[in-house]
């Protein structure tokens, strides 16, 4: 069995255990330099937090363990096809590789596919199911928010 297969099996076992504990069937493993850095399971039902996906709970744990918001050099092994939110979070964290065992097609018959969300997000904002509008509001007083942030970065 390859390392990729071994780590995917670990993610599946986490998902299976989470299912046994009343959670959703998703698990994730984060690996760096061939070693497991962190794991996570879907905690949506436990926490009522819709962002508590397995990949995100693993990212939070890995970032805390490594003491950095950058997970460059890490790979994620997920039991299921990561949703757009998780994919975006992994990109923002600098994760370079993602492997998953169950596809959206595998999950669709069981209500576990995020393919419709991917399709909706591929549309222009004006055509998406969620109302998204740019309103360039700037308070009258105080410095420009982004300019102030940039200024503070140069001082750091």
Buried (B, 14 or more C-beta within 10 A) or exposed (E): EEEBEEBBBBBBBBBBEBBEEEBBBBBBBBBBEEEBBBBBBBBBEBEEEEEBBBBBBBBBBBBEEBEEEEBEBBBBBBBBBBBEBBBEBBEEBEBEEBBBBBEBEBBEEEEBBBBEBBEEBEEEEEEEEEEEEEEEEEEEEEEEEEEEEEEEEEEE
